[in-house]
Amino acid sequence: MNTLASTFAVSNVTRATDPLAEVPYYEAIERLLNQRPLSEEANATATIEACSRYHGRLVSNVHAHPVIVAVHRAFMQHRPLCLSPDMIWLLICQGVANHVNAHAEDLRSRFVTHQGKAKIKVCCDDFIKGSPENSWGEVVDSFSAGVREHIGSTHDLFVPHFSTTGPTERIAAEIVLLDAMQSYFEYIVETLCGIPEVTLEGTVDDWQSIADRAQLFAEFGLEWWLTALQPILLEFAATARGEDRMDFWESIYKFQSMSGGATITGWITAFFPYVKDRQDGVLVRNRVLVEGWENTGKRPAGEFNPNDFSESGLSPGHFPSGLARAPFVWEYLGKNFDMEFLGGFVGVAQDSATLALRPEIGWAIRDVTSV
């Protein structure tokens, strides 16, 4: 991007020397949207999901059009002013967008050939709600490209290519285009996650045996856990028998395949009667089971209900490592070594042909003498 600029004197006034107060970038946008002065910010609710410079800062108390405020303060407070081709073109295009929105049906044939609104959908399965790091600029680019397929070269009128145009300027201009075309298009961002297929190894008898044998652990004071787990184990057996259990499997990780966020709300959490306390790492009873089954008295009636796991969830950091440890001493040639047997889940394997993921069961021996 070319940064060539020319600076020239305008008025013979005493130049300001004190900087204006600043606020976080996202907060400045909140204030602009709500048009609130600083004194009214205390009870404001944040709505900005992401922005072009989330960790940047902007001048405080800008609750009118930023171009007008910049010119006003530059004039009234004797401050220098900077303008770029992108700024002026954006002003023009925003004026055009307002005109198009005011006369959408009169101008429809100038832009599109369809009636109503054509849907443009962009899939972003890796987006996390609330994260400022989501690549929203790429989403805008995709919508812009989708609109271009309908309006052709008119697209170029809105999207600038000046020497000062960078990614932020381009994206802002594309959003103006989306604004202008909103009477003709419906913009949809879709975030979906899911497991395409699951392979259950073993026989029907194997899976039924798990459901039967697990119940025997209830006598060790684990009824509170097994009451929650048993309906899930029966679903495994039913699936192995060939019964359609799509609703069950869609809730393995997220309740009904709901996407976004790191919280795990699916029934897989029921396999962990104890999870780590996030403060000190000590194992405590799984609150999903405790809250859902003990405190509220909500018990399964022998059938799996995904709603039983939808009201709360766990983050990946709550779960134990998956490796069992058993210490032993190795008396080796007159010298003692502190050792550990490690066994359980040692990692995740990948099938080279299908790319299917498989939790890897394995074991290891560890020397902890110097650990």
C-alpha positions as CSV (number, residue, x, y, z in Angstrom):
1,M,0.0,0.0,0.0
2,N,1.4,3.4,-1.0
3,T,1.8,5.8,1.9
4,L,2.6,8.9,-0.2
5,A,1.0,12.0,1.3
6,S,1.1,15.8,1.0
7,T,0.7,18.1,4.0
8,F,-0.2,21.8,3.6
9,A,-1.1,24.7,5.8
10,V,-4.7,26.0,6.0
11,S,-5.3,28.4,8.9
12,N,-2.8,30.5,10.9
13,V,-3.9,29.2,14.4
14,T,-2.1,28.0,17.5
15,R,-1.8,24.2,17.1
16,A,-3.2,22.0,19.9
17,T,-0.6,20.2,22.0
18,D,-2.7,18.0,24.4
19,P,-3.8,14.6,23.1
20,L,-7.5,13.7,23.3
21,A,-8.6,10.9,25.6
22,E,-8.9,7.5,24.1
23,V,-10.9,4.3,24.7
24,P,-10.5,0.7,23.5
25,Y,-11.4,0.3,19.8
26,Y,-14.5,-1.9,20.4
27,E,-15.7,0.4,23.1
28,A,-15.5,3.4,20.8
29,I,-17.7,1.5,18.3
30,E,-20.2,0.7,21.0
31,R,-20.5,4.3,22.0
32,L,-20.9,5.4,18.4
33,L,-23.7,2.9,17.8
34,N,-25.5,3.9,20.9
35,Q,-24.6,7.6,20.5
36,R,-23.9,7.9,24.3
37,P,-21.6,10.4,25.9
38,L,-19.0,9.0,28.3
39,S,-21.1,9.7,31.4
40,E,-23.7,7.2,30.3
41,E,-21.3,4.3,29.7
42,A,-21.5,2.6,33.1
43,N,-24.4,0.4,32.4
44,A,-23.7,-0.3,28.7
45,T,-24.0,-3.8,27.4
46,A,-21.2,-4.8,25.0
47,T,-22.4,-6.2,21.6
48,I,-19.2,-6.0,19.5
49,E,-18.3,-9.5,18.5
50,A,-15.1,-8.5,16.5
51,C,-13.7,-5.5,14.8
52,S,-10.8,-4.5,12.5
53,R,-8.4,-3.5,15.3
54,Y,-9.9,-5.1,18.4
55,H,-6.9,-4.3,20.6
56,G,-6.4,-0.8,19.2
57,R,-7.6,2.5,20.7
58,L,-9.7,5.4,19.3
59,V,-10.6,8.9,20.5
60,S,-13.3,9.0,23.2
61,N,-16.7,10.5,23.0
62,V,-17.3,10.2,19.3
63,H,-21.1,9.8,19.3
64,A,-21.8,11.4,15.8
65,H,-20.4,10.6,12.3
66,P,-16.7,10.2,12.8
67,V,-15.8,12.3,9.7
68,I,-17.9,15.2,11.1
69,V,-16.5,14.8,14.6
70,A,-12.9,14.7,13.2
71,V,-13.4,17.8,11.1
72,H,-15.3,19.5,14.0
73,R,-12.6,18.9,16.5
74,A,-9.8,19.7,14.1
75,F,-11.5,23.0,13.4
76,M,-12.6,24.0,16.9
77,Q,-9.5,22.7,18.8
78,H,-6.9,23.6,16.2
79,R,-5.8,20.0,15.4
80,P,-4.3,18.7,12.2
81,L,-6.6,16.6,10.0
82,C,-5.8,13.6,7.8
83,L,-8.0,12.4,4.9
84,S,-7.5,9.6,2.4
85,P,-9.1,8.6,-1.0
86,D,-10.7,5.6,0.8
87,M,-12.4,7.9,3.3
88,I,-13.9,10.2,0.7
89,W,-15.0,7.3,-1.6
90,L,-16.5,5.5,1.4
91,L,-18.6,8.7,2.1
92,I,-19.8,8.7,-1.5
93,C,-20.6,5.0,-1.5
94,Q,-22.5,5.3,1.8
95,G,-24.6,8.1,0.2
96,V,-25.3,5.8,-2.8
97,A,-26.2,2.9,-0.4
98,N,-28.7,5.2,1.3
99,H,-30.2,6.1,-2.0
100,V,-30.5,2.5,-3.2
101,N,-32.1,1.4,0.1
102,A,-34.6,4.2,-0.3
103,H,-35.5,3.3,-3.9
104,A,-34.8,-0.5,-3.8
105,E,-37.6,-1.6,-6.1
106,D,-37.2,1.2,-8.6
107,L,-33.5,0.3,-9.0
108,R,-33.9,-3.5,-8.7
109,S,-33.5,-4.1,-12.5
110,R,-30.3,-2.0,-12.5
111,F,-28.6,-4.5,-10.2
112,V,-30.3,-7.9,-10.3
113,T,-32.6,-10.0,-12.4
114,H,-34.3,-11.9,-9.5
115,Q,-37.3,-11.0,-7.4
116,G,-37.2,-11.0,-3.6
117,K,-34.0,-11.8,-1.9
118,A,-31.4,-14.3,-3.1
119,K,-29.7,-16.2,-0.3
120,I,-25.9,-16.1,0.0
121,K,-24.5,-18.5,2.6
122,V,-21.0,-18.6,3.9
123,C,-20.0,-21.6,6.1
124,C,-17.6,-21.0,9.0
125,D,-17.4,-24.2,10.9
126,D,-14.3,-23.1,12.9
127,F,-15.9,-19.9,14.3
128,I,-16.4,-19.6,18.0
129,K,-19.1,-17.3,19.3
130,G,-17.6,-14.4,21.3
131,S,-14.1,-14.8,19.9
132,P,-12.6,-11.6,18.4
133,E,-10.1,-13.8,16.5
134,N,-12.7,-15.2,14.0
135,S,-11.8,-14.3,10.5
136,W,-14.8,-12.1,9.7
137,G,-12.9,-10.2,7.0
138,E,-12.9,-13.4,4.9
139,V,-16.6,-13.7,5.5
140,V,-17.2,-10.2,4.1
141,D,-15.0,-11.0,1.1
142,S,-17.1,-14.1,0.4
143,F,-20.4,-12.3,0.6
144,S,-18.9,-9.6,-1.6
145,A,-17.9,-12.2,-4.2
146,G,-21.3,-13.7,-4.1
147,V,-22.9,-10.3,-4.8
148,R,-20.5,-9.7,-7.6
149,E,-21.8,-12.8,-9.3
150,H,-25.2,-11.0,-9.6
151,I,-24.2,-7.4,-10.2
152,G,-21.1,-7.8,-12.3
153,S,-18.9,-4.8,-12.9
154,T,-21.1,-2.6,-10.7
155,H,-19.2,-4.3,-7.9
156,D,-16.1,-2.4,-8.9
157,L,-17.8,1.0,-8.3
158,F,-18.2,0.3,-4.6
159,V,-14.9,-1.5,-3.9
160,P,-11.9,0.8,-4.3
161,H,-8.3,0.1,-5.4
162,F,-6.5,3.3,-4.4
163,S,-2.9,3.5,-3.4
164,T,-4.1,3.9,0.2
165,T,-6.5,0.9,0.1
166,G,-5.6,-1.9,2.5
167,P,-7.5,-4.9,3.7
168,T,-9.4,-2.9,6.3
169,E,-10.5,-0.2,3.8
170,R,-11.5,-2.9,1.3
171,I,-13.6,-4.8,3.8
172,A,-15.3,-1.6,5.0
173,A,-16.2,-0.7,1.4
174,E,-17.5,-4.3,0.8
175,I,-19.8,-3.9,3.8
176,V,-21.1,-0.7,2.3
177,L,-21.9,-2.7,-0.8
178,L,-23.7,-5.4,1.3
179,D,-25.7,-2.5,2.9
180,A,-26.6,-1.2,-0.6
181,M,-27.7,-4.6,-1.8
182,Q,-29.5,-5.8,1.3
183,S,-32.9,-5.4,-0.4
184,Y,-31.9,-8.0,-3.0
185,F,-29.9,-10.5,-0.9
186,E,-30.1,-12.3,2.4
187,Y,-26.7,-12.9,4.0
188,I,-26.3,-16.0,6.1
189,V,-23.3,-17.2,8.1
190,E,-23.5,-20.8,9.0
191,T,-21.4,-22.5,11.7
192,L,-22.0,-26.2,11.9
193,C,-19.9,-29.0,13.3
194,G,-20.5,-32.7,13.3
195,I,-19.1,-36.2,12.9
196,P,-19.8,-37.6,9.4
197,E,-19.8,-41.2,10.5
198,V,-19.0,-43.4,13.5
199,T,-17.7,-47.0,13.3
200,L,-18.6,-49.3,16.3
201,E,-16.2,-52.2,16.4
202,G,-17.0,-55.5,18.2
203,T,-20.2,-57.5,18.3
204,V,-23.7,-56.8,19.6
205,D,-22.9,-59.1,22.6
206,D,-19.8,-56.9,23.4
207,W,-21.9,-53.8,23.6
208,Q,-24.7,-55.4,25.6
209,S,-22.1,-56.8,28.0
210,I,-20.8,-53.4,28.7
211,A,-24.3,-52.2,29.7
212,D,-24.8,-55.3,31.9
213,R,-21.4,-55.3,33.6
214,A,-21.2,-51.6,34.3
215,Q,-24.2,-51.9,36.6
216,L,-22.2,-54.2,38.9
217,F,-20.0,-51.2,39.9
218,A,-23.1,-49.6,41.6
219,E,-22.3,-51.5,44.8
220,F,-19.2,-49.5,45.3
221,G,-21.2,-46.3,45.9
222,L,-21.4,-45.3,42.2
223,E,-25.1,-45.5,41.7
224,W,-25.2,-41.7,41.3
225,W,-23.0,-42.1,38.2
226,L,-24.3,-45.3,36.7
227,T,-27.9,-44.1,36.8
228,A,-26.8,-41.4,34.4
229,L,-24.6,-43.7,32.3
230,Q,-26.8,-46.7,31.9
231,P,-29.2,-45.2,29.3
232,I,-26.2,-44.2,27.2
233,L,-24.7,-47.7,27.3
234,L,-28.0,-49.1,26.2
235,E,-27.9,-46.8,23.2
236,F,-24.6,-48.2,22.2
237,A,-26.1,-51.7,22.2
238,A,-29.1,-50.6,20.3
239,T,-26.9,-49.0,17.6
240,A,-24.8,-52.2,17.4
241,R,-28.1,-54.1,16.7
242,G,-28.7,-51.8,13.7
243,E,-31.3,-49.6,15.2
244,D,-31.5,-45.9,14.1
245,R,-30.1,-43.8,16.9
246,M,-29.2,-40.6,14.9
247,D,-30.5,-38.2,17.6
248,F,-28.3,-40.0,20.2
249,W,-25.1,-39.7,18.2
250,E,-25.7,-36.1,17.1
251,S,-25.4,-35.3,20.8
252,I,-22.2,-37.0,21.6
253,Y,-20.1,-33.8,21.9
254,K,-22.6,-30.9,21.6
255,F,-26.2,-31.1,22.5
256,Q,-28.1,-31.8,19.2
257,S,-24.9,-30.9,17.2
258,M,-25.0,-27.3,18.3
259,S,-21.8,-25.6,17.1
260,G,-19.4,-23.0,18.4
261,G,-17.7,-22.5,21.7
262,A,-15.4,-24.8,23.7
263,T,-18.0,-26.0,26.2
264,I,-18.8,-29.7,25.8
265,T,-22.5,-30.3,26.4
266,G,-22.9,-33.8,24.9
267,W,-23.4,-37.1,26.6
268,I,-19.7,-38.0,26.4
269,T,-19.3,-36.0,29.6
270,A,-21.2,-38.7,31.4
271,F,-18.3,-41.1,31.1
272,F,-16.3,-39.0,33.6
273,P,-17.7,-39.3,37.2
274,Y,-14.8,-37.2,38.4
275,V,-13.3,-34.1,36.7
276,K,-10.6,-31.6,37.5
277,D,-11.4,-28.6,39.6
278,R,-10.1,-25.6,37.5
279,Q,-8.7,-23.8,40.5
280,D,-6.4,-26.5,42.0
281,G,-6.7,-29.5,39.6
282,V,-8.1,-31.8,42.3
283,L,-10.6,-34.4,41.1
284,V,-14.1,-33.6,42.1
285,R,-17.5,-35.0,41.2
286,N,-18.6,-34.1,37.7
287,R,-21.0,-31.2,38.2
288,V,-23.0,-32.1,35.1
289,L,-23.9,-35.4,36.8
290,V,-24.3,-33.9,40.3
291,E,-26.4,-30.9,39.2
292,G,-28.4,-32.8,36.7
293,W,-29.0,-36.0,38.6
294,E,-28.6,-35.5,42.3
295,N,-29.5,-31.9,43.2
296,T,-32.5,-31.6,40.9
297,G,-33.7,-35.2,41.3
298,K,-33.7,-35.5,37.5
299,R,-33.2,-39.2,36.7
300,P,-33.5,-41.1,33.5
301,A,-36.4,-43.4,33.0
302,G,-34.3,-46.0,31.3
303,E,-34.1,-44.1,28.1
304,F,-31.5,-41.6,26.8
305,N,-32.7,-38.0,26.8
306,P,-30.2,-35.5,25.3
307,N,-31.9,-32.6,27.2
308,D,-30.4,-34.1,30.4
309,F,-27.0,-32.8,29.3
310,S,-27.9,-29.6,27.5
311,E,-28.2,-27.2,30.5
312,S,-24.5,-27.2,31.5
313,G,-21.2,-28.4,30.1
314,L,-17.5,-28.8,30.7
315,S,-14.5,-27.4,29.0
316,P,-11.6,-29.6,27.7
317,G,-9.5,-28.6,30.7
318,H,-11.9,-30.2,33.1
319,F,-11.1,-33.7,32.0
320,P,-8.4,-36.0,33.5
321,S,-5.5,-37.0,31.2
322,G,-6.8,-40.4,30.2
323,L,-3.7,-42.1,31.5
324,A,-3.8,-44.3,34.6
325,R,-0.6,-44.3,36.7
326,A,0.7,-47.0,39.0
327,P,4.0,-46.3,40.8
328,F,6.6,-49.0,41.4
329,V,10.2,-49.3,42.4
330,W,12.7,-50.9,40.1
331,E,15.6,-52.5,42.1
332,Y,18.1,-52.6,39.3
333,L,21.6,-54.0,40.1
334,G,21.6,-52.6,43.6
335,K,20.2,-49.2,42.7
336,N,16.6,-48.1,43.1
337,F,14.6,-46.3,40.5
338,D,11.2,-44.7,41.0
339,M,9.1,-45.8,38.1
340,E,5.5,-45.6,36.8
341,F,3.3,-47.9,34.8
342,L,1.2,-45.7,32.4
343,G,-1.8,-47.2,30.7
344,G,-5.0,-46.1,29.0
345,F,-5.5,-43.6,26.2
346,V,-2.1,-42.5,24.9
347,G,-3.2,-40.3,22.0
348,V,-5.3,-40.2,18.8
349,A,-4.5,-42.3,15.8
350,Q,-5.6,-41.4,12.2
351,D,-6.6,-43.9,9.4
352,S,-4.4,-43.0,6.4
353,A,-7.2,-43.9,4.0
354,T,-10.4,-42.6,5.6
355,L,-8.9,-40.0,7.9
356,A,-11.1,-41.5,10.7
357,L,-9.9,-40.6,14.2
358,R,-9.4,-43.4,16.8
359,P,-8.6,-42.9,20.5
360,E,-5.4,-45.0,20.9
361,I,-5.2,-47.4,23.8
362,G,-1.6,-48.2,24.9
363,W,0.8,-48.3,27.7
364,A,4.2,-46.9,28.7
365,I,6.8,-47.2,31.4
366,R,8.2,-44.0,32.9
367,D,11.2,-43.2,35.0
368,V,10.2,-40.6,37.5
369,T,13.3,-40.7,39.6
370,S,14.4,-37.2,38.6
371,V,10.9,-35.8,37.8
